[in-house]
């Protein structure tokens, strides 16, 4: 008989996701001011949204993960539009060329995507 933790199996409380200790669905909710701009190519991007995105760009992996959340999907966010927000905000330091990819899995279907930040 082995006891978890003594066999090299550790509890998951030490594992952090792409957004560190932060709950990814709660992080997605913080991007609410960007929802309209993340749905439509030509939608204006608010100053509030730009400020939030500029802060989130310090960790592009987290921002990409947020685009894959159920919260973002339910809000109608289109990842291929959302990755254009940094450019639309005229943010000078942005992860140009950073690939934001993954797999969406829903009851109806599953698809892979890979969108570059522009």
Backbone as XML, in Angstrom:
<?xml version="1.0"?>
<chain id="A" units="angstrom">
  <residue number="1" name="UNK">
    <atom name="N" x="0.847" y="-1.173" z="0.000"/>
    <atom name="CA" x="0.000" y="0.000" z="0.000"/>
    <atom name="C" x="0.893" y="1.236" z="0.000"/>
  </residue>
  <residue number="2" name="UNK">
    <atom name="N" x="0.584" y="2.178" z="-0.872"/>
    <atom name="CA" x="1.372" y="3.417" z="-0.900"/>
    <atom name="C" x="0.482" y="4.599" z="-0.540"/>
  </residue>
  <residue number="3" name="UNK">
    <atom name="N" x="1.104" y="5.574" z="0.021"/>
    <atom name="CA" x="0.366" y="6.771" z="0.420"/>
    <atom name="C" x="0.754" y="7.893" z="-0.535"/>
  </residue>
  <residue number="4" name="UNK">
    <atom name="N" x="-0.263" y="8.537" z="-1.134"/>
    <atom name="CA" x="-0.011" y="9.647" z="-2.060"/>
    <atom name="C" x="0.818" y="10.706" z="-1.345"/>
  </residue>
  <residue number="5" name="UNK">
    <atom name="N" x="1.808" y="11.214" z="-2.005"/>
    <atom name="CA" x="2.685" y="12.205" z="-1.395"/>
    <atom name="C" x="4.011" y="11.566" z="-1.012"/>
  </residue>
  <residue number="6" name="UNK">
    <atom name="N" x="3.971" y="10.325" z="-0.593"/>
    <atom name="CA" x="5.200" y="9.631" z="-0.256"/>
    <atom name="C" x="5.755" y="8.903" z="-1.479"/>
  </residue>
  <residue number="7" name="UNK">
    <atom name="N" x="4.926" y="8.720" z="-2.458"/>
    <atom name="CA" x="5.319" y="8.019" z="-3.668"/>
    <atom name="C" x="5.652" y="8.977" z="-4.810"/>
  </residue>
  <residue number="8" name="UNK">
    <atom name="N" x="5.817" y="10.257" z="-4.498"/>
    <atom name="CA" x="6.080" y="11.226" z="-5.541"/>
    <atom name="C" x="4.814" y="11.817" z="-6.134"/>
  </residue>
  <residue number="9" name="UNK">
    <atom name="N" x="3.680" y="11.392" z="-5.638"/>
    <atom name="CA" x="2.413" y="11.935" z="-6.109"/>
    <atom name="C" x="2.015" y="13.045" z="-5.151"/>
  </residue>
  <residue number="10" name="UNK">
    <atom name="N" x="1.982" y="14.240" z="-5.659"/>
    <atom name="CA" x="1.672" y="15.387" z="-4.813"/>
    <atom name="C" x="0.250" y="15.855" z="-5.059"/>
  </residue>
  <residue number="11" name="UNK">
    <atom name="N" x="-0.270" y="16.575" z="-4.126"/>
    <atom name="CA" x="-1.602" y="17.157" z="-4.289"/>
    <atom name="C" x="-1.547" y="18.242" z="-5.355"/>
  </residue>
  <residue number="12" name="UNK">
    <atom name="N" x="-2.678" y="18.536" z="-5.953"/>
    <atom name="CA" x="-2.713" y="19.518" z="-7.022"/>
    <atom name="C" x="-2.750" y="20.951" z="-6.512"/>
  </residue>
  <residue number="13" name="UNK">
    <atom name="N" x="-2.752" y="21.173" z="-5.206"/>
    <atom name="CA" x="-2.810" y="22.536" z="-4.703"/>
    <atom name="C" x="-1.560" y="23.333" z="-5.056"/>
  </residue>
  <residue number="14" name="UNK">
    <atom name="N" x="-0.485" y="22.656" z="-5.434"/>
    <atom name="CA" x="0.737" y="23.347" z="-5.827"/>
    <atom name="C" x="0.781" y="23.638" z="-7.325"/>
  </residue>
  <residue number="15" name="UNK">
    <atom name="N" x="-0.201" y="23.176" z="-8.073"/>
    <atom name="CA" x="-0.226" y="23.403" z="-9.509"/>
    <atom name="C" x="-0.953" y="24.706" z="-9.807"/>
  </residue>
  <residue number="16" name="UNK">
    <atom name="N" x="-0.339" y="25.531" z="-10.621"/>
    <atom name="CA" x="-0.971" y="26.766" z="-11.044"/>
    <atom name="C" x="-1.134" y="26.715" z="-12.552"/>
  </residue>
  <residue number="17" name="UNK">
    <atom name="N" x="-2.233" y="27.242" z="-13.038"/>
    <atom name="CA" x="-2.510" y="27.261" z="-14.469"/>
    <atom name="C" x="-1.832" y="28.425" z="-15.153"/>
  </residue>
  <residue number="18" name="UNK">
    <atom name="N" x="-2.237" y="28.717" z="-16.380"/>
    <atom name="CA" x="-1.595" y="29.778" z="-17.150"/>
    <atom name="C" x="-1.770" y="31.159" z="-16.528"/>
  </residue>
  <residue number="19" name="UNK">
    <atom name="N" x="-2.737" y="31.321" z="-15.634"/>
    <atom name="CA" x="-2.949" y="32.610" z="-14.965"/>
    <atom name="C" x="-2.482" y="32.575" z="-13.515"/>
  </residue>
  <residue number="20" name="UNK">
    <atom name="N" x="-1.583" y="31.659" z="-13.226"/>
    <atom name="CA" x="-1.065" y="31.544" z="-11.866"/>
    <atom name="C" x="-2.124" y="31.033" z="-10.912"/>
  </residue>
  <residue number="21" name="UNK">
    <atom name="N" x="-2.219" y="31.654" z="-9.751"/>
    <atom name="CA" x="-3.167" y="31.222" z="-8.726"/>
    <atom name="C" x="-4.591" y="31.681" z="-9.014"/>
  </residue>
  <residue number="22" name="UNK">
    <atom name="N" x="-4.766" y="32.537" z="-10.008"/>
    <atom name="CA" x="-6.069" y="33.133" z="-10.271"/>
    <atom name="C" x="-7.010" y="32.165" z="-10.987"/>
  </residue>
  <residue number="23" name="UNK">
    <atom name="N" x="-8.263" y="32.179" z="-10.580"/>
    <atom name="CA" x="-9.295" y="31.375" z="-11.227"/>
    <atom name="C" x="-9.533" y="31.942" z="-12.620"/>
  </residue>
  <residue number="24" name="UNK">
    <atom name="N" x="-9.374" y="31.108" z="-13.624"/>
    <atom name="CA" x="-9.420" y="31.578" z="-15.004"/>
    <atom name="C" x="-10.797" y="32.112" z="-15.399"/>
  </residue>
  <residue number="25" name="UNK">
    <atom name="N" x="-11.866" y="31.540" z="-14.869"/>
    <atom name="CA" x="-13.204" y="32.044" z="-15.189"/>
    <atom name="C" x="-13.416" y="33.433" z="-14.582"/>
  </residue>
  <residue number="26" name="UNK">
    <atom name="N" x="-12.868" y="33.659" z="-13.393"/>
    <atom name="CA" x="-12.966" y="34.994" z="-12.775"/>
    <atom name="C" x="-12.119" y="35.994" z="-13.549"/>
  </residue>
  <residue number="27" name="UNK">
    <atom name="N" x="-10.988" y="35.555" z="-14.056"/>
    <atom name="CA" x="-10.151" y="36.428" z="-14.884"/>
    <atom name="C" x="-10.895" y="36.807" z="-16.166"/>
  </residue>
  <residue number="28" name="UNK">
    <atom name="N" x="-11.636" y="35.868" z="-16.715"/>
    <atom name="CA" x="-12.419" y="36.148" z="-17.924"/>
    <atom name="C" x="-13.495" y="37.196" z="-17.637"/>
  </residue>
  <residue number="29" name="UNK">
    <atom name="N" x="-14.094" y="37.130" z="-16.468"/>
    <atom name="CA" x="-15.125" y="38.102" z="-16.107"/>
    <atom name="C" x="-14.560" y="39.516" z="-16.015"/>
  </residue>
  <residue number="30" name="UNK">
    <atom name="N" x="-13.288" y="39.633" z="-15.650"/>
    <atom name="CA" x="-12.650" y="40.950" z="-15.549"/>
    <atom name="C" x="-12.523" y="41.625" z="-16.911"/>
  </residue>
  <residue number="31" name="UNK">
    <atom name="N" x="-12.628" y="40.837" z="-17.982"/>
    <atom name="CA" x="-12.521" y="41.394" z="-19.328"/>
    <atom name="C" x="-13.876" y="41.803" z="-19.897"/>
  </residue>
  <residue number="32" name="UNK">
    <atom name="N" x="-14.886" y="41.891" z="-19.056"/>
    <atom name="CA" x="-16.230" y="42.266" z="-19.506"/>
    <atom name="C" x="-16.242" y="43.566" z="-20.321"/>
  </residue>
  <residue number="33" name="UNK">
    <atom name="N" x="-15.458" y="44.586" z="-19.973"/>
    <atom name="CA" x="-15.476" y="45.813" z="-20.782"/>
    <atom name="C" x="-14.995" y="45.602" z="-22.225"/>
  </residue>
  <residue number="34" name="UNK">
    <atom name="N" x="-14.402" y="44.459" z="-22.498"/>
    <atom name="CA" x="-13.872" y="44.170" z="-23.835"/>
    <atom name="C" x="-14.794" y="43.285" z="-24.666"/>
  </residue>
  <residue number="35" name="UNK">
    <atom name="N" x="-15.899" y="42.865" z="-24.106"/>
    <atom name="CA" x="-16.745" y="41.877" z="-24.780"/>
    <atom name="C" x="-17.183" y="42.328" z="-26.167"/>
  </residue>
  <residue number="36" name="UNK">
    <atom name="N" x="-17.714" y="43.524" z="-26.291"/>
    <atom name="CA" x="-18.208" y="43.997" z="-27.587"/>
    <atom name="C" x="-17.072" y="44.066" z="-28.603"/>
  </residue>
  <residue number="37" name="UNK">
    <atom name="N" x="-15.927" y="44.581" z="-28.185"/>
    <atom name="CA" x="-14.772" y="44.689" z="-29.082"/>
    <atom name="C" x="-14.211" y="43.320" z="-29.454"/>
  </residue>
  <residue number="38" name="UNK">
    <atom name="N" x="-14.457" y="42.318" z="-28.620"/>
    <atom name="CA" x="-13.973" y="40.960" z="-28.896"/>
    <atom name="C" x="-14.945" y="40.165" z="-29.767"/>
  </residue>
  <residue number="39" name="UNK">
    <atom name="N" x="-16.075" y="40.755" z="-30.079"/>
    <atom name="CA" x="-17.057" y="40.104" z="-30.950"/>
    <atom name="C" x="-17.002" y="40.636" z="-32.380"/>
  </residue>
  <residue number="40" name="UNK">
    <atom name="N" x="-16.694" y="41.932" z="-32.505"/>
    <atom name="CA" x="-16.813" y="42.597" z="-33.798"/>
    <atom name="C" x="-15.514" y="43.302" z="-34.187"/>
  </residue>
  <residue number="41" name="UNK">
    <atom name="N" x="-15.056" y="43.026" z="-35.409"/>
    <atom name="CA" x="-13.793" y="43.574" z="-35.905"/>
    <atom name="C" x="-13.736" y="45.094" z="-35.819"/>
  </residue>
  <residue number="42" name="UNK">
    <atom name="N" x="-14.810" y="45.744" z="-36.186"/>
    <atom name="CA" x="-14.793" y="47.206" z="-36.307"/>
    <atom name="C" x="-15.349" y="47.920" z="-35.079"/>
  </residue>
  <residue number="43" name="UNK">
    <atom name="N" x="-15.635" y="47.201" z="-34.045"/>
    <atom name="CA" x="-16.173" y="47.830" z="-32.832"/>
    <atom name="C" x="-15.103" y="48.693" z="-32.176"/>
  </residue>
  <residue number="44" name="UNK">
    <atom name="N" x="-15.507" y="49.846" z="-31.668"/>
    <atom name="CA" x="-14.527" y="50.666" z="-30.948"/>
    <atom name="C" x="-14.106" y="49.956" z="-29.657"/>
  </residue>
  <residue number="45" name="UNK">
    <atom name="N" x="-12.873" y="50.188" z="-29.265"/>
    <atom name="CA" x="-12.345" y="49.578" z="-28.046"/>
    <atom name="C" x="-12.264" y="50.679" z="-26.983"/>
  </residue>
  <residue number="46" name="UNK">
    <atom name="N" x="-12.903" y="50.448" z="-25.863"/>
    <atom name="CA" x="-12.930" y="51.463" z="-24.802"/>
    <atom name="C" x="-11.559" y="51.605" z="-24.149"/>
  </residue>
  <residue number="47" name="UNK">
    <atom name="N" x="-11.351" y="52.775" z="-23.539"/>
    <atom name="CA" x="-10.097" y="53.009" z="-22.812"/>
    <atom name="C" x="-9.960" y="52.016" z="-21.659"/>
  </residue>
  <residue number="48" name="UNK">
    <atom name="N" x="-11.067" y="51.705" z="-21.021"/>
    <atom name="CA" x="-11.057" y="50.737" z="-19.905"/>
    <atom name="C" x="-10.583" y="49.371" z="-20.398"/>
  </residue>
  <residue number="49" name="UNK">
    <atom name="N" x="-11.112" y="48.953" z="-21.551"/>
    <atom name="CA" x="-10.702" y="47.671" z="-22.127"/>
    <atom name="C" x="-9.213" y="47.691" z="-22.444"/>
  </residue>
  <residue number="50" name="UNK">
    <atom name="N" x="-8.755" y="48.760" z="-23.062"/>
    <atom name="CA" x="-7.331" y="48.857" z="-23.425"/>
    <atom name="C" x="-6.434" y="48.770" z="-22.193"/>
  </residue>
  <residue number="51" name="UNK">
    <atom name="N" x="-6.846" y="49.417" z="-21.109"/>
    <atom name="CA" x="-6.062" y="49.369" z="-19.869"/>
    <atom name="C" x="-5.989" y="47.948" z="-19.323"/>
  </residue>
  <residue number="52" name="UNK">
    <atom name="N" x="-7.113" y="47.247" z="-19.369"/>
    <atom name="CA" x="-7.154" y="45.864" z="-18.870"/>
    <atom name="C" x="-6.282" y="44.967" z="-19.743"/>
  </residue>
  <residue number="53" name="UNK">
    <atom name="N" x="-6.416" y="45.097" z="-21.055"/>
    <atom name="CA" x="-5.642" y="44.268" z="-21.983"/>
    <atom name="C" x="-4.151" y="44.533" z="-21.837"/>
  </residue>
  <residue number="54" name="UNK">
    <atom name="N" x="-3.785" y="45.794" z="-21.691"/>
    <atom name="CA" x="-2.361" y="46.121" z="-21.531"/>
    <atom name="C" x="-1.788" y="45.435" z="-20.300"/>
  </residue>
  <residue number="55" name="UNK">
    <atom name="N" x="-2.563" y="45.384" z="-19.234"/>
    <atom name="CA" x="-2.132" y="44.701" z="-18.007"/>
    <atom name="C" x="-2.027" y="43.192" z="-18.242"/>
  </residue>
  <residue number="56" name="UNK">
    <atom name="N" x="-3.007" y="42.620" z="-18.929"/>
    <atom name="CA" x="-3.031" y="41.175" z="-19.175"/>
    <atom name="C" x="-1.924" y="40.733" z="-20.128"/>
  </residue>
  <residue number="57" name="UNK">
    <atom name="N" x="-1.424" y="41.637" z="-20.962"/>
    <atom name="CA" x="-0.387" y="41.265" z="-21.923"/>
    <atom name="C" x="0.945" y="40.931" z="-21.270"/>
  </residue>
  <residue number="58" name="UNK">
    <atom name="N" x="1.064" y="41.197" z="-19.976"/>
    <atom name="CA" x="2.293" y="40.794" z="-19.284"/>
    <atom name="C" x="2.384" y="39.270" z="-19.231"/>
  </residue>
  <residue number="59" name="UNK">
    <atom name="N" x="1.247" y="38.603" z="-19.441"/>
    <atom name="CA" x="1.211" y="37.144" z="-19.475"/>
    <atom name="C" x="0.318" y="36.713" z="-20.644"/>
  </residue>
  <residue number="60" name="UNK">
    <atom name="N" x="0.867" y="36.694" z="-21.880"/>
    <atom name="CA" x="0.034" y="36.345" z="-23.038"/>
    <atom name="C" x="-0.577" y="34.956" z="-22.949"/>
  </residue>
  <residue number="61" name="UNK">
    <atom name="N" x="0.086" y="34.030" z="-22.274"/>
    <atom name="CA" x="-0.463" y="32.689" z="-22.118"/>
    <atom name="C" x="-1.760" y="32.706" z="-21.326"/>
  </residue>
  <residue number="62" name="UNK">
    <atom name="N" x="-1.825" y="33.566" z="-20.323"/>
    <atom name="CA" x="-3.046" y="33.711" z="-19.530"/>
    <atom name="C" x="-4.152" y="34.302" z="-20.390"/>
  </residue>
  <residue number="63" name="UNK">
    <atom name="N" x="-3.811" y="35.334" z="-21.160"/>
    <atom name="CA" x="-4.809" y="35.959" z="-22.015"/>
    <atom name="C" x="-5.358" y="34.960" z="-23.031"/>
  </residue>
  <residue number="64" name="UNK">
    <atom name="N" x="-4.496" y="34.148" z="-23.588"/>
    <atom name="CA" x="-4.946" y="33.113" z="-24.527"/>
    <atom name="C" x="-5.869" y="32.114" z="-23.835"/>
  </residue>
  <residue number="65" name="UNK">
    <atom name="N" x="-5.508" y="31.721" z="-22.629"/>
    <atom name="CA" x="-6.333" y="30.768" z="-21.885"/>
    <atom name="C" x="-7.702" y="31.359" z="-21.575"/>
  </residue>
  <residue number="66" name="UNK">
    <atom name="N" x="-7.744" y="32.643" z="-21.274"/>
    <atom name="CA" x="-9.013" y="33.312" z="-20.994"/>
    <atom name="C" x="-9.935" y="33.240" z="-22.209"/>
  </residue>
  <residue number="67" name="UNK">
    <atom name="N" x="-9.351" y="33.340" z="-23.407"/>
    <atom name="CA" x="-10.157" y="33.286" z="-24.632"/>
    <atom name="C" x="-10.801" y="31.917" z="-24.837"/>
  </residue>
  <residue number="68" name="UNK">
    <atom name="N" x="-10.286" y="30.904" z="-24.149"/>
    <atom name="CA" x="-10.828" y="29.548" z="-24.276"/>
    <atom name="C" x="-11.817" y="29.188" z="-23.174"/>
  </residue>
  <residue number="69" name="UNK">
    <atom name="N" x="-12.114" y="30.138" z="-22.288"/>
    <atom name="CA" x="-12.999" y="29.823" z="-21.165"/>
    <atom name="C" x="-14.455" y="29.724" z="-21.589"/>
  </residue>
  <residue number="70" name="UNK">
    <atom name="N" x="-15.211" y="29.055" z="-20.772"/>
    <atom name="CA" x="-16.655" y="28.953" z="-20.989"/>
    <atom name="C" x="-17.283" y="30.347" z="-20.883"/>
  </residue>
  <residue number="71" name="UNK">
    <atom name="N" x="-16.777" y="31.164" z="-19.972"/>
    <atom name="CA" x="-17.285" y="32.526" z="-19.799"/>
    <atom name="C" x="-17.154" y="33.320" z="-21.092"/>
  </residue>
  <residue number="72" name="UNK">
    <atom name="N" x="-15.984" y="33.254" z="-21.719"/>
    <atom name="CA" x="-15.762" y="33.978" z="-22.973"/>
    <atom name="C" x="-16.663" y="33.433" z="-24.074"/>
  </residue>
  <residue number="73" name="UNK">
    <atom name="N" x="-16.767" y="32.128" z="-24.157"/>
    <atom name="CA" x="-17.611" y="31.503" z="-25.173"/>
    <atom name="C" x="-19.072" y="31.924" z="-24.987"/>
  </residue>
  <residue number="74" name="UNK">
    <atom name="N" x="-19.563" y="31.848" z="-23.758"/>
    <atom name="CA" x="-20.947" y="32.206" z="-23.478"/>
    <atom name="C" x="-21.235" y="33.681" z="-23.778"/>
  </residue>
  <residue number="75" name="UNK">
    <atom name="N" x="-20.208" y="34.531" z="-23.655"/>
    <atom name="CA" x="-20.364" y="35.960" z="-23.930"/>
    <atom name="C" x="-20.309" y="36.263" z="-25.429"/>
  </residue>
  <residue number="76" name="UNK">
    <atom name="N" x="-19.969" y="35.252" z="-26.226"/>
    <atom name="CA" x="-19.908" y="35.453" z="-27.673"/>
    <atom name="C" x="-18.575" y="35.964" z="-28.174"/>
  </residue>
  <residue number="77" name="UNK">
    <atom name="N" x="-17.550" y="35.888" z="-27.333"/>
    <atom name="CA" x="-16.218" y="36.341" z="-27.726"/>
    <atom name="C" x="-15.698" y="35.477" z="-28.871"/>
  </residue>
  <residue number="78" name="UNK">
    <atom name="N" x="-15.163" y="36.125" z="-29.875"/>
    <atom name="CA" x="-14.557" y="35.429" z="-31.014"/>
    <atom name="C" x="-13.042" y="35.579" z="-30.875"/>
  </residue>
  <residue number="79" name="UNK">
    <atom name="N" x="-12.335" y="34.491" z="-30.551"/>
    <atom name="CA" x="-10.892" y="34.581" z="-30.310"/>
    <atom name="C" x="-10.133" y="35.252" z="-31.454"/>
  </residue>
  <residue number="80" name="UNK">
    <atom name="N" x="-10.536" y="34.988" z="-32.696"/>
    <atom name="CA" x="-9.825" y="35.582" z="-33.839"/>
    <atom name="C" x="-10.005" y="37.094" z="-33.894"/>
  </residue>
  <residue number="81" name="UNK">
    <atom name="N" x="-11.049" y="37.614" z="-33.271"/>
    <atom name="CA" x="-11.259" y="39.059" z="-33.175"/>
    <atom name="C" x="-10.572" y="39.594" z="-31.920"/>
  </residue>
  <residue number="82" name="UNK">
    <atom name="N" x="-10.689" y="38.857" z="-30.833"/>
    <atom name="CA" x="-10.128" y="39.293" z="-29.553"/>
    <atom name="C" x="-8.621" y="39.522" z="-29.631"/>
  </residue>
  <residue number="83" name="UNK">
    <atom name="N" x="-7.908" y="38.701" z="-30.396"/>
    <atom name="CA" x="-6.452" y="38.863" z="-30.465"/>
    <atom name="C" x="-6.045" y="40.126" z="-31.220"/>
  </residue>
  <residue number="84" name="UNK">
    <atom name="N" x="-6.995" y="40.814" z="-31.863"/>
    <atom name="CA" x="-6.677" y="42.070" z="-32.547"/>
    <atom name="C" x="-6.811" y="43.282" z="-31.627"/>
  </residue>
  <residue number="85" name="UNK">
    <atom name="N" x="-7.353" y="43.091" z="-30.448"/>
    <atom name="CA" x="-7.581" y="44.222" z="-29.540"/>
    <atom name="C" x="-6.292" y="44.955" z="-29.178"/>
  </residue>
  <residue number="86" name="UNK">
    <atom name="N" x="-5.176" y="44.277" z="-28.867"/>
    <atom name="CA" x="-3.964" y="45.041" z="-28.539"/>
    <atom name="C" x="-3.554" y="46.017" z="-29.654"/>
  </residue>
  <residue number="87" name="UNK">
    <atom name="N" x="-3.655" y="45.589" z="-30.883"/>
    <atom name="CA" x="-3.313" y="46.480" z="-31.999"/>
    <atom name="C" x="-4.331" y="47.610" z="-32.111"/>
  </residue>
  <residue number="88" name="UNK">
    <atom name="N" x="-5.605" y="47.283" z="-31.939"/>
    <atom name="CA" x="-6.653" y="48.294" z="-32.014"/>
    <atom name="C" x="-6.544" y="49.307" z="-30.884"/>
  </residue>
  <residue number="89" name="UNK">
    <atom name="N" x="-5.893" y="48.925" z="-29.793"/>
    <atom name="CA" x="-5.655" y="49.837" z="-28.667"/>
    <atom name="C" x="-4.366" y="50.639" z="-28.850"/>
  </residue>
  <residue number="90" name="UNK">
    <atom name="N" x="-3.641" y="50.348" z="-29.914"/>
    <atom name="CA" x="-2.334" y="50.982" z="-30.158"/>
    <atom name="C" x="-1.349" y="50.735" z="-29.021"/>
  </residue>
  <residue number="91" name="UNK">
    <atom name="N" x="-1.391" y="49.532" z="-28.489"/>
    <atom name="CA" x="-0.441" y="49.156" z="-27.433"/>
    <atom name="C" x="0.892" y="48.875" z="-28.111"/>
  </residue>
  <residue number="92" name="UNK">
    <atom name="N" x="1.908" y="49.620" z="-27.722"/>
    <atom name="CA" x="3.211" y="49.527" z="-28.383"/>
    <atom name="C" x="3.888" y="48.178" z="-28.143"/>
  </residue>
  <residue number="93" name="UNK">
    <atom name="N" x="3.875" y="47.714" z="-26.908"/>
    <atom name="CA" x="4.541" y="46.457" z="-26.573"/>
    <atom name="C" x="3.470" y="45.371" z="-26.500"/>
  </residue>
  <residue number="94" name="UNK">
    <atom name="N" x="3.387" y="44.606" z="-27.558"/>
    <atom name="CA" x="2.405" y="43.525" z="-27.606"/>
    <atom name="C" x="3.071" y="42.277" z="-28.157"/>
  </residue>
  <residue number="95" name="UNK">
    <atom name="N" x="2.513" y="41.118" z="-27.866"/>
    <atom name="CA" x="3.152" y="39.854" z="-28.248"/>
    <atom name="C" x="2.921" y="39.500" z="-29.723"/>
  </residue>
  <residue number="96" name="UNK">
    <atom name="N" x="3.446" y="40.331" z="-30.620"/>
    <atom name="CA" x="3.287" y="40.078" z="-32.047"/>
    <atom name="C" x="3.881" y="38.721" z="-32.376"/>
  </residue>
  <residue number="97" name="UNK">
    <atom name="N" x="3.118" y="37.904" z="-33.072"/>
    <atom name="CA" x="3.584" y="36.576" z="-33.448"/>
    <atom name="C" x="3.311" y="35.505" z="-32.412"/>
  </residue>
  <residue number="98" name="UNK">
    <atom name="N" x="2.934" y="35.898" z="-31.186"/>
    <atom name="CA" x="2.609" y="34.895" z="-30.157"/>
    <atom name="C" x="1.373" y="34.142" z="-30.620"/>
  </residue>
  <residue number="99" name="UNK">
    <atom name="N" x="1.474" y="32.848" z="-30.705"/>
    <atom name="CA" x="0.349" y="32.036" z="-31.167"/>
    <atom name="C" x="-0.561" y="31.717" z="-30.001"/>
  </residue>
  <residue number="100" name="UNK">
    <atom name="N" x="-1.810" y="32.009" z="-30.187"/>
    <atom name="CA" x="-2.820" y="31.758" z="-29.181"/>
    <atom name="C" x="-3.622" y="30.574" z="-29.675"/>
  </residue>
  <residue number="101" name="UNK">
    <atom name="N" x="-3.287" y="29.382" z="-29.231"/>
    <atom name="CA" x="-3.943" y="28.196" z="-29.776"/>
    <atom name="C" x="-4.462" y="27.270" z="-28.719"/>
  </residue>
  <residue number="102" name="UNK">
    <atom name="N" x="-5.241" y="26.311" z="-29.163"/>
    <atom name="CA" x="-5.798" y="25.339" z="-28.250"/>
    <atom name="C" x="-6.925" y="24.586" z="-28.903"/>
  </residue>
  <residue number="103" name="UNK">
    <atom name="N" x="-7.760" y="24.000" z="-28.092"/>
    <atom name="CA" x="-8.899" y="23.237" z="-28.584"/>
    <atom name="C" x="-10.137" y="23.648" z="-27.825"/>
  </residue>
  <residue number="104" name="UNK">
    <atom name="N" x="-11.193" y="23.935" z="-28.565"/>
    <atom name="CA" x="-12.487" y="24.157" z="-27.945"/>
    <atom name="C" x="-13.206" y="22.821" z="-27.967"/>
  </residue>
  <residue number="105" name="UNK">
    <atom name="N" x="-13.769" y="22.413" z="-26.860"/>
    <atom name="CA" x="-14.565" y="21.180" z="-26.790"/>
    <atom name="C" x="-15.942" y="21.531" z="-26.254"/>
  </residue>
  <residue number="106" name="UNK">
    <atom name="N" x="-16.922" y="21.346" z="-27.087"/>
    <atom name="CA" x="-18.293" y="21.604" z="-26.680"/>
    <atom name="C" x="-19.117" y="20.359" z="-26.950"/>
  </residue>
  <residue number="107" name="UNK">
    <atom name="N" x="-20.332" y="20.350" z="-26.449"/>
    <atom name="CA" x="-21.202" y="19.189" z="-26.618"/>
    <atom name="C" x="-21.374" y="18.830" z="-28.091"/>
  </residue>
  <residue number="108" name="UNK">
    <atom name="N" x="-21.464" y="19.856" z="-28.943"/>
    <atom name="CA" x="-21.719" y="19.598" z="-30.360"/>
    <atom name="C" x="-20.460" y="19.252" z="-31.139"/>
  </residue>
  <residue number="109" name="UNK">
    <atom name="N" x="-19.343" y="19.819" z="-30.748"/>
    <atom name="CA" x="-18.172" y="19.673" z="-31.607"/>
    <atom name="C" x="-16.882" y="20.052" z="-30.885"/>
  </residue>
  <residue number="110" name="UNK">
    <atom name="N" x="-15.815" y="19.842" z="-31.558"/>
    <atom name="CA" x="-14.497" y="20.201" z="-31.051"/>
    <atom name="C" x="-13.700" y="20.735" z="-32.229"/>
  </residue>
  <residue number="111" name="UNK">
    <atom name="N" x="-12.964" y="21.820" z="-32.011"/>
    <atom name="CA" x="-12.123" y="22.286" z="-33.103"/>
    <atom name="C" x="-10.850" y="22.897" z="-32.553"/>
  </residue>
  <residue number="112" name="UNK">
    <atom name="N" x="-9.816" y="22.848" z="-33.368"/>
    <atom name="CA" x="-8.522" y="23.399" z="-33.006"/>
    <atom name="C" x="-8.398" y="24.769" z="-33.642"/>
  </residue>
  <residue number="113" name="UNK">
    <atom name="N" x="-7.702" y="25.657" z="-32.987"/>
    <atom name="CA" x="-7.460" y="26.962" z="-33.569"/>
    <atom name="C" x="-6.061" y="27.423" z="-33.196"/>
  </residue>
  <residue number="114" name="UNK">
    <atom name="N" x="-5.569" y="28.358" z="-33.947"/>
    <atom name="CA" x="-4.266" y="28.948" z="-33.675"/>
    <atom name="C" x="-4.275" y="30.342" z="-34.297"/>
  </residue>
  <residue number="115" name="UNK">
    <atom name="N" x="-4.486" y="31.352" z="-33.480"/>
    <atom name="CA" x="-4.547" y="32.720" z="-33.963"/>
    <atom name="C" x="-3.334" y="33.484" z="-33.460"/>
  </residue>
  <residue number="116" name="UNK">
    <atom name="N" x="-2.641" y="34.182" z="-34.343"/>
    <atom name="CA" x="-1.522" y="34.996" z="-33.871"/>
    <atom name="C" x="-2.007" y="36.347" z="-33.361"/>
  </residue>
  <residue number="117" name="UNK">
    <atom name="N" x="-1.349" y="36.844" z="-32.341"/>
    <atom name="CA" x="-1.607" y="38.241" z="-31.942"/>
    <atom name="C" x="-1.031" y="39.082" z="-33.066"/>
  </residue>
  <residue number="118" name="UNK">
    <atom name="N" x="-1.701" y="40.155" z="-33.392"/>
    <atom name="CA" x="-1.222" y="41.041" z="-34.457"/>
    <atom name="C" x="-0.812" y="42.370" z="-33.909"/>
  </residue>
</chain>
